[in-house]
């Protein structure tokens, strides 16, 4: 059966975490589709914020977990057939799809067939451009708005950096994760769609949104550097950095490093190379709060806490817009996601080919298979 908000409360709290229950007077009903593991799963974290009343315009109505695992006393539904049975029939029904990318096309259609009036779809949306385009057409036919979970599109550090940039300046978007050489193999396997369709898809969405980058208008991919590795059966980027230039003369640089720490930033540099401004998702004032939260929840994966505010803001914007019958300000559309995915599919072989010609291949045995 599906979990009620009250019974779900016990499950959603990771070991050692403190739960603050606040009264919820919300109108949009969220169903989390693909909850994942406490302390690590993005769906789990979305659900926790909703249960704790952090999004005034939305409440957690249901949880659907298509890959069942059962902590004591908890059962998940594997389908969306019974969602939204307890809420007001007139309230928006938002399916927040945060499962495995490969399952998204099936879950997307099932959510709409099951009564979702809106979809909040986590990145990258689908394994391929063709699948995401088919999903967009299906939603349009059924008149169901689709919001994309590209949280950096609504992040303050991005808008602040862009406010300083002129046409001649170079903007660099930086994304860092805190994997290590020991955990990189698990990362490659779990995110087998590749870095550009996963970790760096946020930056490609920014490039599409703010710089008009598309796979069919690129003229050059410059200054490519990175670390291309083969671990077991998977070849992917441990890190990569490149500059995109399109037919209109716009330029943007992207740097992604899976073992570079944990953080997101934007740099604006003048034509002479001097730094105009560097903005961080977690600025100095916010860093203190993040450190405290990390101390309280040491087992949580880092990005849940460094991007906590943006996750909260995304759900609130989407819930409020669904109630008002509008599209949420700044939130990426599914068309933006399609353009980002097209860029990822175009750039992945280009960057791999460039790096394979300029660097010695880094081949590592899969530590799991080695044992």
ABEGO torsion letter per residue (X at the ends): XBBBAAAAAAAABBBGBBBBBBBBBBABBBBBBGAEBBGABAAAAAAAAAAAGABAABBBABBBBABBBBBBGBBBBABAAABGAABBAABBBBBBBABBAAAAAAAAAAAAAAGBABBBBBOAGBABAAAAAAAAAAAAAAGBBBBBABAAAABAAAAAAAAABBAABBBBBBBBBABBAAAAAAAAAABAAEAAABAAAAAAAAAAAAAGBBAAABABBBGBBEBBBBBEABBBBABBBBBBBBAAGBBBBBBBBAAAEBEBBBBBBBAAGBBABBBBABBAAAAAAAAAAAAABAABBAAAAAAAAAAAAAAAAAAAAAAAGBBBBGBBBAAAAAAAAAAAAAAAAAAAAAAAAABBBBBBBBAAAAX
